[in-house]
Amino acid sequence: MDDCLFCKIIAGKIPSRKVYEDDKVYVFEDIHPKAPTHVLIIPKRHIRGLKEAQEDDAEIIGYCHLVAANIARDRGIEDGYRTVYNVGPGSGQSVFHLHLHLLGGRHLTWPPG
């Protein structure tokens, strides 16, 4: 999508602090981190959000979580981390390209905000 911020990041048109990339996802550091580890895992294929996802998107949604688990392991935060899909403006979603937040490296409280 030409007007999507995350599509522009994937295309290299906007700089980011890349953490990981493969043929399915692009991962980068959040510009406003809420924890010592706060990265965004985004599918390379544009999906507007979780509520717009279709059955054939299930594989990439799950894959994002597997990538999050690998990054958590690499960063040594396996004792406690959180993955979050925000859905819609009421949850704080501000970029409408499906993305998974991985947060960790500090004590996380419940409920989260």
C-alpha positions as CSV (number, residue, x, y, z in Angstrom):
1,M,0.0,0.0,0.0
2,D,1.5,3.3,-1.1
3,D,0.2,5.3,2.0
4,C,1.0,2.7,4.7
5,L,3.8,3.7,7.1
6,F,4.9,0.1,7.7
7,C,4.9,-0.8,4.0
8,K,7.2,2.1,3.5
9,I,9.5,0.9,6.3
10,I,9.5,-2.6,4.7
11,A,10.4,-1.1,1.3
12,G,13.3,0.9,2.9
13,K,11.7,4.2,2.1
14,I,11.6,5.1,5.8
15,P,14.5,4.2,8.1
16,S,14.1,1.8,11.0
17,R,16.3,-0.1,13.5
18,K,15.9,-3.5,12.0
19,V,16.0,-6.5,14.4
20,Y,15.2,-9.3,12.0
21,E,13.9,-9.9,8.5
22,D,13.0,-12.9,6.4
23,D,10.7,-13.5,3.4
24,K,7.5,-13.3,5.6
25,V,8.1,-10.6,8.2
26,Y,10.1,-7.5,9.1
27,V,11.0,-6.7,12.7
28,F,12.2,-3.4,14.1
29,E,12.6,-1.5,17.3
30,D,9.5,0.6,18.4
31,I,10.4,4.3,18.3
32,H,8.5,4.8,21.6
33,P,9.5,1.7,23.6
34,K,7.4,0.8,26.7
35,A,10.0,-1.8,27.9
36,P,13.7,-2.5,27.4
37,T,12.6,-4.9,24.6
38,H,9.8,-3.4,22.5
39,V,9.9,-4.5,18.9
40,L,7.2,-4.7,16.2
41,I,6.8,-7.8,14.1
42,I,5.0,-7.0,10.9
43,P,4.0,-9.2,8.0
44,K,5.5,-8.1,4.7
45,R,2.1,-8.7,3.1
46,H,-0.2,-5.8,4.0
47,I,-3.1,-6.8,6.2
48,R,-5.0,-3.8,7.7
49,G,-5.5,-5.4,11.1
50,L,-6.5,-8.4,13.1
51,K,-10.3,-7.7,12.6
52,E,-9.8,-7.6,8.9
53,A,-7.7,-10.8,8.7
54,Q,-9.1,-13.7,6.8
55,E,-8.7,-17.4,7.3
56,D,-5.7,-17.6,5.0
57,D,-3.9,-15.1,7.2
58,A,-3.9,-17.5,10.2
59,E,-0.5,-18.9,9.3
60,I,1.3,-15.5,9.2
61,I,-0.5,-14.4,12.5
62,G,0.9,-17.5,14.2
63,Y,4.3,-17.1,12.5
64,C,4.6,-13.6,14.0
65,H,4.3,-15.2,17.5
66,L,7.0,-17.8,16.7
67,V,9.3,-15.0,15.6
68,A,8.5,-13.2,18.8
69,A,9.5,-16.3,20.8
70,N,12.8,-16.6,19.0
71,I,13.6,-12.9,19.6
72,A,12.7,-13.3,23.3
73,R,15.0,-16.3,23.5
74,D,17.8,-14.4,21.8
75,R,17.4,-11.4,24.2
76,G,17.2,-13.6,27.3
77,I,13.7,-12.5,28.3
78,E,12.0,-15.9,28.3
79,D,11.1,-15.5,32.0
80,G,8.5,-12.9,31.1
81,Y,7.4,-11.1,28.0
82,R,4.2,-10.1,26.4
83,T,2.9,-10.2,22.8
84,V,0.1,-7.8,21.9
85,Y,-2.0,-7.2,18.8
86,N,-3.9,-3.9,19.3
87,V,-7.1,-3.9,17.4
88,G,-8.7,-0.6,16.4
89,P,-8.2,2.9,17.5
90,G,-9.8,2.3,20.9
91,S,-6.9,-0.1,21.8
92,G,-4.2,2.4,20.7
93,Q,-3.7,1.0,17.2
94,S,-2.4,4.0,15.2
95,V,-0.9,2.3,12.1
96,F,-3.3,0.1,10.2
97,H,-1.0,-2.6,9.1
98,L,-1.2,-5.7,11.2
99,H,1.7,-5.8,13.7
100,L,2.6,-7.7,16.8
101,H,4.3,-6.0,19.8
102,L,6.9,-7.9,21.7
103,L,7.6,-6.3,25.1
104,G,9.9,-7.6,27.8
105,G,13.0,-7.0,29.9
106,R,11.1,-5.6,32.9
107,H,8.4,-6.7,35.2
108,L,5.0,-6.5,33.4
109,T,1.9,-5.9,35.4
110,W,-1.6,-7.0,34.9
111,P,-4.0,-5.7,33.8
112,P,-2.0,-3.8,31.2
113,G,-3.6,-0.3,31.0
